Amino acid sequence: MRIRLVKQQTGGHLVTAILDDGVEMHVAETDHDHVVPHEISHLALEGTLGFAYGFWGCVSRGALFNGMRVLSGRGEQEALAVSQTVRKEAGARFINAEIMVAAIEENYPGARVGDVEECRELAMKNYTALSDLLAAADLPEATRRWAELVGAWADVPRGGAMERDWVSAAEPIDKDAPVSNQ
C-alpha cells in the first residue's frame, strides 16, 4: 500500500492511501498544525513492532474508520462489507496497537524522557495491560524509525507531500494481550 501525506497550506495534513488492489482511500484530513501527524506514528511504530492488525494493517486490508472514505476502485456497499469483515477480524488487536502507539507517543525519547529504556518503563507503568508487549518490543528500532519519519515530515514544505509504502514486519505478531482502559 502506498501512503501519501500532504502538508496543507494551513499546516494541517491530508492523508490518502492506494491499496495493493488499486482502491484509493481518503484516510484523514486536518486544517491545523501537527508537529507529528498521528498517522506517521502508526506508520513507524506498527510496522516496526509487527502489528499486523494495527491502523495501517487494517487500512491495507480495506478497513474504514471515522472520517475515511473510498475515493475510487470499490463501490460504497462493497467497501462497507470489506471494512466490517476486516474490523471484526482485527478485534482487540487494533485497540492494542492504538494503545501501544499512544504509550510510545506520550513517552517518546527526547520529548519527555531521556532514552528508550526510560520510555519503555514509563509506558509500562502507564499502560500496565501492555507491559508484556512493551517489555518485548524492539523500541530502539521503532523509535529510530519514528524519528526518521518525523524528520522527513518536518522537511516537507507547506503544499508538499511525503509518500511511503506500508510494510509490516516480516513476521507480524498477533497482539492479543488484554486491553487497558487508559
N, C-alpha and C positions, 0 to 999 in steps of 0.2 A: 504494500500500500504506500502511496506517495502522499505525504502531508505537506501542505503549503500554509505558512503563516505570513500574513501581510500586516505590516505595521502601518496603520492608517494615519492620515494627516493629524487626527486628533490625539494620536499617541496610543489609541486603542489598537485592537487587533482583530483580524478576520482569519478564521481557520477553515480550510477545506481539505477534503481527502478524496483521492481517487483509489478505490479498492482494486484489488487484483483482477476482479471480474469486469472492471471498467465503470462500475457505478460511481458517480460523483456525488459527494455529500457536503452540505454546509454544516460544519461542526459547531462553530461558536463565533460570536462577534461581540466586541465591547467598543464603547466610544470613549473610554477613559484610559489613562496611562496605567500600565502594569510594568513594574521593573522586570518581572518574570511571569509571563502568562502561565497559568496553571497547566495548560496542555503541554507545555515544554517540560514541566516537572514530570508529568506522566510519561512522556516520550523517553526521557532519560532514565528514570528510575524503574519503570515497569519492564522495559526491555532488558536492562542490565540485571535486574533482580529475578527475572523469569516469571513474571505474572502473565500467563497465557490468557487469562480472562480479566485483566485489568481494563481500564478505559479503552486504550488503543487496541488491545487484543479483541475486545468486544466490537469496537467500531470496525475493525478489519473484517469481521465476520458478518457485518451488516446491522449491528445494534444501533438503535436511535435512542438518544436521551433528550432531556428537556432542551428545547430551542434548536434541535437538529432537524434537518430535512434532506430528502434526496433531491438533488438538482437534475440528474439525468441518469438513464440506464436501468431504471426499475420503476414500475408503477407504484402508486401510493399503497394500495391494498397488499401487494406483494412485499413491499418494504416493511409494512407494519407486521406482517406474518413472520418474515425473516427476523425482524427485531425481537419479537416476542419469543421466538424459539431460542435465539442467542441469549437473551437476558435470563430466561428460565434455566438454560444450560449453565450459565455463569454462576447463578445463585450467590452465595455468600462470598465467593472468590472475588467478585467485582468489588464488594464493600471492603473486603480486606485489603485489596490493592489501593483503594481510595484512602483508607486509614493509614496504610504504610506510607503513601506519598505525603499525606498531611503530617505524619510524625517526623519525617525527614525534612520537609519544608520548614517546619516550625523550629527545628533544631539544627539547621544546616551549618556545617563548619564554616567559620569565617563570618557568619552573620551574628549568631548569638553565642556560639561556643568556639573553643579554640581548635579542636581537632575531631577527627572522625569518631574516635572511641568515646569521646565526651558526648558527641551527637548520639551515638548508639545508646549510651547509658541514660541520657535524658529521655530519649524516645521510649526506651523500655520502661522507664519509671512512669511516664505519662500515658503509655498505651500498653498496659500490662497484658491484655489478651493476646498481643502480638509479640510478646517477649521472646518466645522460641524462634519465631521467624526473624526478628531483628537480630538475635544472637548469631544466627547462621548466615545472615545476609552479607554479601560482598559490598559493604558500604564504601570502602575506599574506591572501588571501581565505579560504583553508582554515583557517588558524589563528584568523582573526576569527570564523568560523562555529563553530569548536570552542569558543572561549572563550564565545561566546554560549550554546551548549548546556550547557557546564559550569556557567555561572552559573544557567541555568534549572534544572538538576538540583539545584544547591545550595539553591535556593529551595523545592524540593519537600519538604514535611514528611513524617516517617515516617507511612506509611499512605496518603500521597497519590500522585498519578500525573502523569506528563508524557506527552503524546501529540504525535507528529509524523508528517507524511506523508513517505514516501520519494520524493524527487525527484532523479533522476540529472541530471547536467549535460546541457544542451541537445544537445551533440554529444559523446556518450560516446567515449572513446578506448580502443581495444583495447591494453591494456598487455601486450605480448608480449616484453618485454626478458628477458634471461637472469635466472634466479632465483639470488639469493645463498644461500650455505649458512648465513648468520648468522641 
